[in-house]
Amino acid sequence: MSYEENEFGVNICCSDNTVYTGDLLVGADGAYSRIRQTMQRQLEKKGLLRRPIEKQQQIPNYVCMLGVAQPGNPERYQCLKDPFVNFSSVMGGNGLGWNVINIPDDKICWSLWIQLDVSSLSQEVLLQDDEWTSKNNDKMISVFRRMPCPYGGTMGELIDATPPDLISKVFLEEQLFETWHHGRTVLIGDSCHTMLPGAGQGATNAMQDAVILANCLVELKDLKLNTIRFALEDFQEQRYRHARRQYLYSKMVSKLMSGQRIYEDTATYRPQVCFLPPTENRGSGYVLPQNNRQYSEDEAKAQVATLWGHSDEKTDIIDGDDETEVVIGGGALAHFADDS
């Protein structure tokens, strides 16, 4: 698939050699958007790509497997008798997570999560499953086979009750692009903001994109290129900050669902007053060491001498009414304003 555009319209050439002509091209073709890739190549040739990294391949950081189990004995899972949906999620730690949800007709949906160590994956592995597929599932299933199922039994038993053609696995990546439109072409949904599915915001934000884009297009007074550019710029301005917020929220929830501590980095910084006995660390997390030091005139002289590169020469500190002068041997002079 490729497309070309000019001041008067856009032509789309499909893989079967059919050609379509229109006033506007909307790229709603998902995370691996061909429309986005073509647009980025055009922008790069013109030197207009905001961030060159945007055209690089997205790096998967999660792998997800999901299926729909059909238990032979519904009595085994009491939740199937409930007239409402039960959703249970397990944060397994070490980058693992899994969840289950009962649906009509005595079926149970399940999903398994593993956060990937991208540095240990070969390029071949990263590229081999860029779409939902049922291939090569056994290795991942073995990781979760003995894990407890929130509805009873093990996840392995639930997986065994799932027809193979109802099991899929996919590598998941995330990226928020900064360039959503160019000329008569605009991106919506995963093609411009690929979100991890942990918070269920991908489809929601795609529909919100469509709503705002429709609102912008219905107000077009003409189909001139500059008019369309103005409308598409307004579309991105309205949507970007909201999509970014949900992108970050999806990242946080997905980390939580795979057993990570959300505030792990923040909690390591715990400064304490040095003139009282230190508080015992009663948790299991790492705490950054505290940098306590003593201050004196000699210390100040040594610091200034090191700063000015005259550590072997005499340094005098002269206090005045409005400022402090630091005189260093060899004629160097520094002034420090007295804020008091």
C-alpha positions as CSV (number, residue, x, y, z in Angstrom):
1,M,0.0,0.0,0.0
2,S,1.2,3.5,-0.8
3,Y,-0.3,6.9,-1.3
4,E,0.5,10.2,-2.9
5,E,-1.0,13.6,-2.3
6,N,-1.0,17.1,-3.8
7,E,-2.8,20.4,-3.3
8,F,-6.0,19.0,-4.7
9,G,-6.4,15.5,-3.3
10,V,-4.8,12.2,-2.3
11,N,-4.4,9.0,-4.3
12,I,-4.2,5.6,-2.5
13,C,-2.7,2.6,-4.3
14,C,-3.6,-0.7,-2.6
15,S,-1.8,-4.1,-2.8
16,D,-4.2,-5.4,-5.5
17,N,-3.3,-2.3,-7.7
18,T,-6.7,-0.6,-7.1
19,V,-6.5,3.2,-6.8
20,Y,-8.8,5.4,-4.8
21,T,-8.9,9.2,-4.8
22,G,-10.2,11.4,-2.1
23,D,-9.9,14.7,-0.3
24,L,-8.5,13.2,3.0
25,L,-6.7,10.0,4.0
26,V,-7.4,8.8,7.6
27,G,-4.8,6.2,8.8
28,A,-6.7,4.0,11.2
29,D,-4.6,0.9,10.4
30,G,-3.3,0.1,13.8
31,A,0.0,-0.2,15.6
32,Y,2.0,-1.3,12.5
33,S,0.3,1.4,10.4
34,R,1.5,1.5,6.8
35,I,0.0,5.0,6.4
36,R,2.1,6.2,9.3
37,Q,5.3,4.7,7.9
38,T,4.7,6.2,4.5
39,M,3.9,9.6,6.0
40,Q,7.1,9.5,8.1
41,R,9.2,8.7,5.0
42,Q,7.7,11.7,3.3
43,L,8.3,13.9,6.3
44,E,11.9,12.7,6.6
45,K,12.7,13.5,3.0
46,K,11.4,17.1,3.7
47,G,13.3,17.4,7.0
48,L,10.0,17.8,8.8
49,L,10.0,14.7,11.1
50,R,9.8,16.1,14.6
51,R,11.7,13.3,16.2
52,P,13.8,10.9,14.0
53,I,13.3,8.2,16.6
54,E,9.6,8.1,15.6
55,K,10.4,6.2,12.4
56,Q,12.3,3.5,14.2
57,Q,10.7,0.1,15.0
58,Q,8.8,0.0,18.2
59,I,10.4,-2.4,20.7
60,P,8.0,-4.9,22.4
61,N,8.1,-4.8,26.1
62,Y,5.4,-7.2,27.0
63,V,4.1,-10.5,25.6
64,C,0.4,-11.4,26.2
65,M,-1.4,-14.7,25.7
66,L,-5.2,-14.9,25.9
67,G,-7.9,-17.5,25.4
68,V,-11.5,-18.4,25.9
69,A,-11.9,-21.6,28.0
70,Q,-14.9,-23.9,27.7
71,P,-14.9,-26.0,30.9
72,G,-16.5,-29.4,30.4
73,N,-17.9,-29.3,34.0
74,P,-19.2,-25.8,34.7
75,E,-19.9,-26.9,38.3
76,R,-16.2,-26.7,38.9
77,Y,-16.2,-22.9,38.7
78,Q,-18.9,-21.4,40.9
79,C,-18.6,-18.0,39.2
80,L,-20.3,-19.3,36.1
81,K,-23.5,-19.5,38.1
82,D,-23.4,-15.7,38.8
83,P,-25.6,-13.4,36.8
84,F,-22.8,-10.8,36.7
85,V,-19.2,-10.7,35.6
86,N,-16.4,-11.5,37.9
87,F,-13.0,-10.1,37.0
88,S,-9.9,-11.3,39.0
89,S,-6.3,-10.3,38.4
90,V,-3.2,-11.7,40.0
91,M,0.0,-9.7,40.3
92,G,2.6,-12.5,40.3
93,G,5.8,-10.6,40.6
94,N,9.0,-10.9,38.5
95,G,7.2,-9.4,35.5
96,L,4.3,-12.0,35.5
97,G,0.6,-11.4,35.8
98,W,-2.6,-13.1,34.8
99,N,-6.4,-12.5,35.0
100,V,-9.7,-14.3,34.4
101,I,-13.2,-13.1,33.6
102,N,-16.4,-15.2,33.3
103,I,-18.6,-14.5,30.2
104,P,-22.0,-16.0,29.0
105,D,-22.4,-19.6,27.9
106,D,-20.3,-21.0,30.7
107,K,-17.1,-19.7,29.3
108,I,-14.0,-18.0,31.0
109,C,-11.7,-15.6,29.3
110,W,-8.1,-15.6,30.6
111,S,-4.9,-13.7,29.8
112,L,-1.3,-14.2,30.8
113,W,1.3,-11.4,30.9
114,I,5.1,-11.4,30.9
115,Q,7.2,-8.3,30.9
116,L,10.1,-8.8,28.5
117,D,13.8,-8.1,29.1
118,V,14.3,-6.5,25.7
119,S,18.0,-6.5,26.0
120,S,18.1,-10.3,26.0
121,L,15.8,-10.8,23.0
122,S,17.2,-11.2,19.5
123,Q,15.8,-9.2,16.6
124,E,14.4,-12.4,15.1
125,V,12.3,-13.0,18.3
126,L,11.1,-9.4,18.3
127,L,9.9,-9.6,14.7
128,Q,8.4,-13.1,14.6
129,D,5.0,-12.4,16.0
130,D,3.8,-8.9,15.0
131,E,0.2,-10.0,14.8
132,W,-2.2,-12.1,17.0
133,T,-1.2,-15.7,16.4
134,S,-1.5,-19.2,18.0
135,K,2.0,-20.3,17.1
136,N,4.7,-21.3,19.6
137,N,2.5,-21.1,22.7
138,D,3.8,-24.1,24.7
139,K,6.9,-22.4,26.2
140,M,4.8,-19.5,27.6
141,I,2.1,-21.8,28.9
142,S,4.6,-23.8,30.8
143,V,5.5,-20.7,32.8
144,F,1.9,-20.3,34.1
145,R,0.7,-23.9,34.1
146,R,1.0,-24.4,37.9
147,M,-0.1,-20.8,38.8
148,P,-3.3,-20.7,40.9
149,C,-6.4,-19.7,39.1
150,P,-8.6,-17.2,41.1
151,Y,-11.7,-19.3,40.3
152,G,-10.1,-22.5,41.6
153,G,-7.6,-25.0,40.4
154,T,-4.6,-23.9,38.3
155,M,-4.2,-21.8,35.2
156,G,-3.0,-24.9,33.4
157,E,-6.4,-26.6,33.9
158,L,-8.1,-23.6,32.5
159,I,-5.7,-23.5,29.5
160,D,-6.3,-27.2,28.8
161,A,-10.0,-26.5,28.6
162,T,-9.4,-23.9,25.9
163,P,-9.6,-25.0,22.2
164,P,-6.2,-24.3,20.5
165,D,-7.8,-22.1,17.9
166,L,-9.1,-19.8,20.7
167,I,-5.6,-19.2,22.1
168,S,-3.5,-16.2,20.8
169,K,-0.2,-14.7,21.7
170,V,1.1,-11.3,20.7
171,F,4.1,-9.0,21.5
172,L,2.9,-5.7,22.8
173,E,4.7,-2.4,22.4
174,E,3.8,1.2,23.3
175,Q,4.6,4.5,21.7
176,L,3.1,7.9,21.6
177,F,3.9,9.7,18.3
178,E,4.3,13.4,18.1
179,T,3.3,13.8,14.4
180,W,-0.3,12.8,13.8
181,H,-0.9,14.5,10.4
182,H,0.8,15.9,7.3
183,G,-0.9,17.5,4.4
184,R,-4.1,15.7,3.7
185,T,-3.2,12.7,5.8
186,V,-4.1,12.1,9.5
187,L,-3.6,9.3,11.9
188,I,-6.0,8.0,14.6
189,G,-6.0,5.2,17.2
190,D,-3.1,2.9,17.6
191,S,-1.4,4.3,14.4
192,C,-0.5,7.5,16.4
193,H,-0.7,6.3,20.1
194,T,-0.1,2.6,20.7
195,M,-1.1,1.9,24.3
196,L,-0.6,-1.2,26.4
197,P,-3.9,-2.9,27.0
198,G,-3.7,-3.2,30.8
199,A,-6.1,-0.3,31.4
200,G,-8.3,-1.0,28.4
201,Q,-7.8,2.5,26.9
202,G,-6.7,1.6,23.4
203,A,-10.1,1.2,21.8
204,T,-11.6,4.0,23.9
205,N,-9.1,6.5,22.7
206,A,-9.4,5.4,19.1
207,M,-13.2,6.2,19.3
208,Q,-12.5,9.5,21.0
209,D,-10.1,10.3,18.1
210,A,-12.8,9.5,15.6
211,V,-15.3,11.7,17.4
212,I,-13.0,14.8,17.6
213,L,-11.8,14.3,14.1
214,A,-15.4,14.1,12.8
215,N,-16.2,17.3,14.8
216,C,-13.3,19.1,13.1
217,L,-14.1,17.9,9.6
218,V,-17.8,18.8,9.7
219,E,-16.8,22.4,10.4
220,L,-14.7,22.6,7.2
221,K,-15.8,25.5,5.0
222,D,-13.9,24.3,2.0
223,L,-11.5,21.5,1.0
224,K,-8.4,23.6,0.3
225,L,-5.1,22.2,1.6
226,N,-4.5,25.0,4.1
227,T,-8.0,24.7,5.5
228,I,-7.6,20.9,6.0
229,R,-4.2,21.5,7.6
230,F,-5.7,23.9,10.0
231,A,-8.5,21.5,11.0
232,L,-6.0,18.6,11.5
233,E,-3.8,20.7,13.6
234,D,-6.8,21.6,15.8
235,F,-7.7,17.9,16.0
236,Q,-4.2,16.9,17.3
237,E,-4.2,19.9,19.7
238,Q,-7.5,18.8,21.2
239,R,-6.6,15.1,21.5
240,Y,-2.9,14.9,22.3
241,R,-2.8,15.8,26.0
242,H,-5.8,13.5,26.7
243,A,-4.2,10.6,24.8
244,R,-0.9,11.2,26.5
245,R,-2.5,11.0,29.9
246,Q,-4.2,7.7,29.1
247,Y,-0.9,6.4,27.5
248,L,0.9,7.0,30.8
249,Y,-2.0,5.6,32.8
250,S,-2.0,2.4,30.6
251,K,1.8,2.1,31.2
252,M,1.3,2.3,35.0
253,V,-1.6,-0.2,35.1
254,S,0.3,-2.7,32.9
255,K,3.3,-2.5,35.1
256,L,1.1,-3.1,38.1
257,M,-0.6,-6.1,36.5
258,S,2.7,-7.7,35.7
259,G,3.7,-7.5,39.4
260,Q,5.9,-4.4,39.5
261,R,5.8,-1.7,42.1
262,I,4.5,1.5,40.6
263,Y,6.4,3.8,43.0
264,E,9.6,1.7,43.2
265,D,11.9,4.5,42.0
266,T,10.1,7.2,44.1
267,A,10.2,5.2,47.3
268,T,14.0,4.8,47.3
269,Y,14.5,8.5,48.1
270,R,13.7,9.0,51.9
271,P,15.8,11.9,53.4
272,Q,15.9,12.1,57.2
273,V,17.0,14.8,59.5
274,C,20.6,14.0,60.5
275,F,20.4,15.3,64.1
276,L,17.9,12.6,65.2
277,P,18.5,8.8,65.3
278,P,17.8,7.4,61.8
279,T,14.5,5.6,61.3
280,E,14.7,1.9,60.7
281,N,13.9,0.7,57.2
282,R,11.1,-1.7,57.9
283,G,10.4,-2.5,54.2
284,S,12.1,-4.7,51.7
285,G,12.9,-2.0,49.2
286,Y,16.2,-0.3,48.6
287,V,16.8,3.1,50.1
288,L,19.2,5.6,48.7
289,P,22.1,6.5,51.0
290,Q,22.0,10.0,52.6
291,N,24.7,12.5,51.8
292,N,25.5,14.2,55.1
293,R,28.6,16.5,55.4
294,Q,30.1,19.1,57.7
295,Y,30.6,22.7,56.7
296,S,33.4,25.1,57.8
297,E,35.4,28.0,56.5
298,D,38.3,25.6,55.7
299,E,35.8,23.4,53.7
300,A,34.6,26.5,51.9
301,K,38.1,27.6,51.0
302,A,39.0,24.1,49.7
303,Q,35.8,24.0,47.6
304,V,36.4,27.4,46.0
305,A,40.1,26.6,45.4
306,T,39.1,23.4,43.6
307,L,36.5,25.2,41.6
308,W,39.0,27.8,40.4
309,G,41.9,25.5,40.0
310,H,44.2,27.1,42.6
311,S,44.2,24.4,45.3
312,D,47.8,25.0,46.1
313,E,47.6,28.8,46.5
314,K,46.3,31.0,49.3
315,T,42.6,31.6,49.5
316,D,41.1,34.5,51.6
317,I,37.4,35.0,52.3
318,I,36.5,38.7,52.9
319,D,33.0,39.4,54.3
320,G,31.4,42.7,53.3
321,D,28.1,44.3,54.0
322,D,26.4,43.3,50.7
323,E,28.6,40.5,49.3
324,T,31.3,38.1,50.1
325,E,34.6,38.2,48.1
326,V,36.7,35.2,47.7
327,V,40.3,36.2,46.9
328,I,42.5,33.4,45.5
329,G,46.2,33.6,45.0
330,G,47.2,34.6,41.5
331,G,44.6,37.4,41.3
332,A,41.4,35.4,40.8
333,L,38.4,37.0,42.5
334,A,34.9,35.7,42.9
335,H,31.8,37.6,44.2
336,F,28.9,35.9,46.1
337,A,25.9,38.1,46.7
338,D,24.6,38.3,50.3
339,D,20.9,37.5,50.1
340,S,20.3,38.3,53.7
